[in-house]
Amino acid sequence: MVGSKMGHDARITGLIVDPGETAAVSVGLDGRLCICALQADDAFDDIEMRLTHGPLTAVCFAAVFSIARFSFLIGTLGGKLLLFEQSWFAPKITEVASLAKPVTSIGLYKNFLTYSDADAVYIRRWDTREMLTAVNRPKIPEAVAARAELDIIPSILWDFSAEENMYVLHISWYNVIRIIHIDVREILGETGG
């Protein structure tokens, strides 16, 4: 199915699709959160909300998507990381973290919440919100950083290495990739992968 949906008055800064491919969720600098049906039968009407937290910069699912109940982690230009939860009742927004700079990316893998600003990637336990560590951005030449602000937003990829029995975090900034092996089984009370 090829089509287009409108809903934003400014640049879209985050886009995710649920694993069942029933909905696409976008956020933008206009402060809007838009949820669009992707199925041909349009099982639900598109949802569009303007949040009062200013321009939005990133989004990821915080739970399995269902039109009856959904939750997202949303980043703002003002440095807030918000948990947005919607059920048949009123939406609930909770602040998860506050940064001095805009939130540039968000990821949730197993029990790990990762989010970033221009200076670092922060890693927390999702269940307790305990801060585990921060990975500072490597030195990027000033001329490159000034010319390519959007290109230094980190890409974050989590994986599990069965061979090493560890979680592996891949982070890339512009032309630098860091691969971090984290043995967090004791922290999470796990005995294996």
C-alpha positions as a Markdown table, in Angstrom:
| # | Residue | x | y | z |
|---|---|---|---|---|
| 1 | Met | 0.0 | 0.0 | 0.0 |
| 2 | Val | 1.4 | 3.4 | -1.0 |
| 3 | Gly | -0.2 | 6.5 | 0.3 |
| 4 | Ser | 0.5 | 9.7 | 2.2 |
| 5 | Lys | -0.9 | 11.1 | 5.3 |
| 6 | Met | -0.8 | 14.7 | 6.5 |
| 7 | Gly | -0.9 | 16.0 | 10.1 |
| 8 | His | 2.1 | 18.1 | 10.7 |
| 9 | Asp | 2.6 | 21.8 | 10.1 |
| 10 | Ala | 6.4 | 21.6 | 10.6 |
| 11 | Arg | 9.2 | 19.2 | 10.1 |
| 12 | Ile | 8.6 | 15.6 | 11.2 |
| 13 | Thr | 11.4 | 14.6 | 13.7 |
| 14 | Gly | 10.4 | 11.1 | 14.6 |
| 15 | Leu | 8.6 | 8.2 | 12.9 |
| 16 | Ile | 7.9 | 4.6 | 14.1 |
| 17 | Val | 5.7 | 1.8 | 12.8 |
| 18 | Asp | 4.3 | -0.8 | 15.1 |
| 19 | Pro | 5.5 | -4.4 | 14.5 |
| 20 | Gly | 2.1 | -5.5 | 13.3 |
| 21 | Glu | 2.1 | -2.6 | 10.7 |
| 22 | Thr | -1.3 | -1.4 | 11.8 |
| 23 | Ala | -0.1 | 2.1 | 12.7 |
| 24 | Ala | 2.6 | 4.7 | 12.0 |
| 25 | Val | 3.3 | 7.2 | 14.7 |
| 26 | Ser | 5.0 | 10.6 | 14.1 |
| 27 | Val | 6.1 | 13.6 | 16.1 |
| 28 | Gly | 7.2 | 17.0 | 14.9 |
| 29 | Leu | 8.5 | 20.4 | 15.6 |
| 30 | Asp | 4.9 | 21.6 | 15.6 |
| 31 | Gly | 4.4 | 19.8 | 18.9 |
| 32 | Arg | 2.0 | 17.2 | 17.4 |
| 33 | Leu | 1.8 | 13.5 | 17.9 |
| 34 | Cys | 0.0 | 11.8 | 15.0 |
| 35 | Ile | -1.1 | 8.1 | 14.8 |
| 36 | Cys | -2.1 | 7.0 | 11.3 |
| 37 | Ala | -3.8 | 3.7 | 10.4 |
| 38 | Leu | -1.8 | 1.7 | 7.9 |
| 39 | Gln | -4.3 | -1.1 | 7.1 |
| 40 | Ala | -6.4 | -0.8 | 4.0 |
| 41 | Asp | -9.6 | -1.2 | 6.1 |
| 42 | Asp | -8.6 | 1.7 | 8.3 |
| 43 | Ala | -9.5 | -0.2 | 11.5 |
| 44 | Phe | -9.4 | 3.2 | 13.4 |
| 45 | Asp | -9.5 | 6.9 | 12.6 |
| 46 | Asp | -6.3 | 8.7 | 12.5 |
| 47 | Ile | -5.4 | 10.4 | 15.8 |
| 48 | Glu | -3.8 | 13.8 | 16.0 |
| 49 | Met | -2.8 | 15.5 | 19.3 |
| 50 | Arg | -1.0 | 18.7 | 20.0 |
| 51 | Leu | 1.0 | 18.3 | 23.2 |
| 52 | Thr | 1.7 | 21.3 | 25.4 |
| 53 | His | 5.4 | 20.4 | 25.9 |
| 54 | Gly | 6.7 | 22.4 | 22.8 |
| 55 | Pro | 8.5 | 21.0 | 19.8 |
| 56 | Leu | 8.9 | 17.2 | 19.8 |
| 57 | Thr | 12.1 | 15.6 | 18.6 |
| 58 | Ala | 12.0 | 11.8 | 18.9 |
| 59 | Val | 9.6 | 8.9 | 19.6 |
| 60 | Cys | 9.6 | 5.2 | 20.4 |
| 61 | Phe | 7.1 | 2.6 | 21.6 |
| 62 | Ala | 7.0 | 2.1 | 25.4 |
| 63 | Ala | 4.8 | -1.0 | 25.1 |
| 64 | Val | 3.1 | -3.2 | 22.5 |
| 65 | Phe | 0.8 | -1.0 | 20.4 |
| 66 | Ser | -3.0 | -1.4 | 20.6 |
| 67 | Ile | -5.5 | 1.2 | 19.6 |
| 68 | Ala | -7.3 | 0.6 | 22.9 |
| 69 | Arg | -4.1 | 1.4 | 24.9 |
| 70 | Phe | -0.8 | 2.7 | 23.7 |
| 71 | Ser | 2.2 | 4.3 | 25.2 |
| 72 | Phe | 5.2 | 6.2 | 23.8 |
| 73 | Leu | 8.4 | 7.7 | 24.9 |
| 74 | Ile | 8.7 | 11.2 | 23.5 |
| 75 | Gly | 11.7 | 13.6 | 23.4 |
| 76 | Thr | 11.3 | 17.4 | 23.3 |
| 77 | Leu | 13.4 | 20.3 | 22.1 |
| 78 | Gly | 13.4 | 21.5 | 25.7 |
| 79 | Gly | 15.3 | 18.4 | 26.8 |
| 80 | Lys | 12.4 | 16.5 | 28.4 |
| 81 | Leu | 11.9 | 12.7 | 28.0 |
| 82 | Leu | 8.3 | 12.0 | 28.5 |
| 83 | Leu | 6.2 | 8.8 | 28.9 |
| 84 | Phe | 2.9 | 9.3 | 27.1 |
| 85 | Glu | 0.2 | 6.8 | 28.0 |
| 86 | Gln | -3.3 | 6.7 | 26.5 |
| 87 | Ser | -6.1 | 4.4 | 27.2 |
| 88 | Trp | -9.9 | 4.8 | 26.8 |
| 89 | Phe | -9.5 | 7.4 | 29.6 |
| 90 | Ala | -7.6 | 10.6 | 29.5 |
| 91 | Pro | -3.9 | 10.6 | 28.4 |
| 92 | Lys | -1.3 | 10.6 | 31.1 |
| 93 | Ile | 2.2 | 12.3 | 30.6 |
| 94 | Thr | 5.0 | 11.6 | 33.0 |
| 95 | Glu | 8.5 | 13.1 | 32.9 |
| 96 | Val | 11.1 | 10.3 | 32.8 |
| 97 | Ala | 14.3 | 12.5 | 32.5 |
| 98 | Ser | 15.3 | 16.1 | 32.0 |
| 99 | Leu | 18.4 | 17.1 | 30.0 |
| 100 | Ala | 20.0 | 20.5 | 29.4 |
| 101 | Lys | 19.9 | 20.0 | 25.6 |
| 102 | Pro | 17.2 | 18.6 | 23.2 |
| 103 | Val | 16.5 | 14.8 | 23.3 |
| 104 | Thr | 17.8 | 13.6 | 19.9 |
| 105 | Ser | 17.0 | 9.8 | 20.0 |
| 106 | Ile | 15.2 | 7.2 | 22.1 |
| 107 | Gly | 15.4 | 3.5 | 22.2 |
| 108 | Leu | 13.9 | 0.8 | 24.5 |
| 109 | Tyr | 15.4 | -2.7 | 24.4 |
| 110 | Lys | 14.3 | -5.4 | 26.9 |
| 111 | Asn | 14.8 | -3.6 | 30.2 |
| 112 | Phe | 17.1 | -0.9 | 28.8 |
| 113 | Leu | 16.1 | 2.7 | 28.1 |
| 114 | Thr | 18.6 | 4.6 | 25.9 |
| 115 | Tyr | 18.2 | 8.3 | 25.0 |
| 116 | Ser | 20.6 | 10.9 | 23.9 |
| 117 | Asp | 21.3 | 14.6 | 23.6 |
| 118 | Ala | 24.1 | 16.2 | 21.6 |
| 119 | Asp | 26.7 | 15.2 | 24.2 |
| 120 | Ala | 26.0 | 11.6 | 25.3 |
| 121 | Val | 23.8 | 8.5 | 25.2 |
| 122 | Tyr | 22.2 | 7.7 | 28.6 |
| 123 | Ile | 21.4 | 4.2 | 29.6 |
| 124 | Arg | 18.8 | 3.4 | 32.3 |
| 125 | Arg | 16.9 | 0.4 | 33.6 |
| 126 | Trp | 13.4 | 0.8 | 32.4 |
| 127 | Asp | 11.7 | -0.9 | 35.3 |
| 128 | Thr | 13.3 | 1.2 | 38.1 |
| 129 | Arg | 14.5 | 4.2 | 36.0 |
| 130 | Glu | 17.9 | 3.7 | 37.6 |
| 131 | Met | 20.7 | 5.4 | 35.7 |
| 132 | Leu | 23.3 | 2.8 | 34.6 |
| 133 | Thr | 25.8 | 4.9 | 32.7 |
| 134 | Ala | 26.3 | 7.6 | 30.1 |
| 135 | Val | 28.5 | 7.2 | 27.0 |
| 136 | Asn | 30.0 | 10.5 | 26.0 |
| 137 | Arg | 30.1 | 11.6 | 22.4 |
| 138 | Pro | 33.6 | 11.2 | 20.9 |
| 139 | Lys | 35.5 | 14.3 | 19.7 |
| 140 | Ile | 34.2 | 15.4 | 16.3 |
| 141 | Pro | 36.1 | 18.1 | 14.5 |
| 142 | Glu | 34.5 | 21.6 | 15.1 |
| 143 | Ala | 34.2 | 22.3 | 11.4 |
| 144 | Val | 32.2 | 19.0 | 10.9 |
| 145 | Ala | 30.0 | 19.5 | 14.0 |
| 146 | Ala | 29.1 | 23.1 | 12.9 |
| 147 | Arg | 28.3 | 22.0 | 9.3 |
| 148 | Ala | 26.5 | 18.8 | 10.1 |
| 149 | Glu | 24.4 | 19.2 | 13.3 |
| 150 | Leu | 21.8 | 16.6 | 12.3 |
| 151 | Asp | 24.5 | 14.1 | 11.2 |
| 152 | Ile | 25.9 | 13.9 | 14.7 |
| 153 | Ile | 22.7 | 12.6 | 16.2 |
| 154 | Pro | 23.6 | 9.1 | 17.5 |
| 155 | Ser | 22.1 | 6.0 | 16.0 |
| 156 | Ile | 21.5 | 3.4 | 18.7 |
| 157 | Leu | 21.2 | -0.4 | 18.2 |
| 158 | Trp | 20.9 | -3.0 | 20.9 |
| 159 | Asp | 21.5 | -6.7 | 20.4 |
| 160 | Phe | 22.3 | -9.8 | 22.5 |
| 161 | Ser | 25.4 | -11.8 | 21.8 |
| 162 | Ala | 24.7 | -15.4 | 22.6 |
| 163 | Glu | 28.3 | -16.3 | 22.0 |
| 164 | Glu | 29.5 | -13.8 | 24.7 |
| 165 | Asn | 26.3 | -14.0 | 26.7 |
| 166 | Met | 26.2 | -10.2 | 26.9 |
| 167 | Tyr | 24.1 | -7.4 | 25.7 |
| 168 | Val | 25.8 | -5.3 | 23.0 |
| 169 | Leu | 25.1 | -1.6 | 22.4 |
| 170 | His | 26.2 | -0.2 | 19.0 |
| 171 | Ile | 26.3 | 3.7 | 18.9 |
| 172 | Ser | 27.3 | 5.7 | 15.9 |
| 173 | Trp | 28.0 | 9.4 | 15.8 |
| 174 | Tyr | 28.7 | 10.9 | 12.4 |
| 175 | Asn | 31.9 | 9.0 | 11.4 |
| 176 | Val | 32.5 | 7.2 | 14.7 |
| 177 | Ile | 31.0 | 3.8 | 15.8 |
| 178 | Arg | 31.4 | 2.6 | 19.4 |
| 179 | Ile | 30.5 | -1.0 | 20.2 |
| 180 | Ile | 30.0 | -1.5 | 23.9 |
| 181 | His | 29.7 | -5.0 | 25.5 |
| 182 | Ile | 27.7 | -4.7 | 28.8 |
| 183 | Asp | 27.4 | -7.6 | 31.2 |
| 184 | Val | 24.3 | -6.5 | 33.0 |
| 185 | Arg | 23.0 | -10.0 | 34.0 |
| 186 | Glu | 23.7 | -9.3 | 37.6 |
| 187 | Ile | 22.1 | -5.9 | 37.5 |
| 188 | Leu | 18.9 | -7.3 | 36.0 |
| 189 | Gly | 19.0 | -10.5 | 38.1 |
| 190 | Glu | 19.3 | -12.7 | 35.0 |
| 191 | Thr | 21.0 | -16.0 | 34.7 |
| 192 | Gly | 21.3 | -16.0 | 30.9 |
| 193 | Gly | 20.1 | -14.7 | 27.6 |
